[in-house]
Each structure stands twice: as C-alpha cells, then as structure tokens.
Amino acid sequence: MFAKETTEQPNQKSNEDWIKQLKPFWKEFRKLQTEFNKTVMSLELKMKNEIGDSDIEFAFADGECFGIGFGSFNEKNKTIGLFHDTYLEGEYSP
C-alpha cells in the first residue's frame, strides 16, 4: 500500500519540483549513456570481426561489464562459457 500524499511542509519539495530539478541530469545521463552504448557496440563489432565469431559479446549486469561471453547457449558455446573480468584482467587463471 502506498502512503498518501500529505500537505507540504515549508521546506519540503513536491514531486514536480524534484522532477524539474532532476530532468537536466537525466537528459545529460541519457546522452552519455547513448554515446557509451555506441562505443561499446563499435568495440564489440571489432571484437566479433577479429575473433571470427558473431555471437561473442560483452556481458553486463546492473550496468557493469563483468566479462565476455556468447550471446546464445548452443552446442558450440556451452563448453566455452563466459570469461569473467577477473580472468581477463589477470587476477586469476582458468
């Protein structure tokens, strides 16, 4: 159950005030995110061409890249799996 909206206190902002203040930051974030995604897609395409496998891609969770793996699970890819960042950065070896 959601709490009812109450009357504003003298120093309390309304949702509209918050949205008005946050919109410029959201707009800037979306612009940066779009540029980042284009850069990642370009690098991914380069990787696919040089590796020779069109199914390999960067793996993301919660906005963070945690490795490189294959986009689909099939006979070829089930034995290869995912290469985690800790291996790719040299912290651990397979």
N, C-alpha and C positions, 0 to 999 in steps of 0.2 A: 504494500500500500504506500502511495506517495504522500508526503507531507503536504498539507495545504499551504498555499502561498499566504504569507502574512503581510500585514502592512509594513512598509519600510521604516526602518529606524533612521535617524538623521544621517548617519554615516554609511548606511548600507546601500550597495548598488543594486539596481534591478537587473534582471537578465538582459534587458535591452541595452543597458549601459555596459555590461560586460561584453556583450556581442559587439557593440560599437568599438570598444577598445581592442578587442581581440582580432577583429577582422583583418587589419593590416598585417598582423603577424602571421595569420593563417594564409593570407594571399602570398606573402613572401615565402613561407614554408612550401606551399604548393609549387611555386615557381622553382625553388631549389630542388624539390623532390622530382619534378619533371626533368630538369637538367641532369640530375643524378641517374635517373632511370634510363635516359637516353645514352649516357656514358657507359653504364653497365651493359646495356643491350649491345652497344657497339663492341665493347671488350668481349662479351660473350660470343658474338658472331665471329670475331677474330679467333677466339679460342676454338670454336667449332670448326672453322676452316683449317686451322693449323693442326689440330688434333685429328681431324678427319672423321668426326662423329657429330652428327647434327642433333643428338639427343642430350649432350652434356651441357650442364648449366650450373650457375651459382645457386647455392641453397640458402634460403633466407627463412628466419623465424623471428617474429616480433621486430621486424625492421633491421635485423642484424644478420650479416652473412656468416654462416658457420661452417662452410665448406663448399666443395664442388662434387656434383654427382650427376646422375642421369635422371631425366625428367619422367621416364616411364619405366615401369618394372616389367622386364621380359626375360626370356631365357638368357640372352647375352648379358644383360645388366645385373641380374640377380647375384652373380658371383663377383662382380666388381664393386658394387655398392657405392658408398659415399666416402669421400676423402675429407675428413674433418680438418678444421683450421689448425689444430694442434700438430697434426702430421705435416701439413703443408708449410707451416712456419718452423718446422724442425724441432719442436718441443718433444715429440715422441716419434718413434719409428714403428712401422707396422709389424 
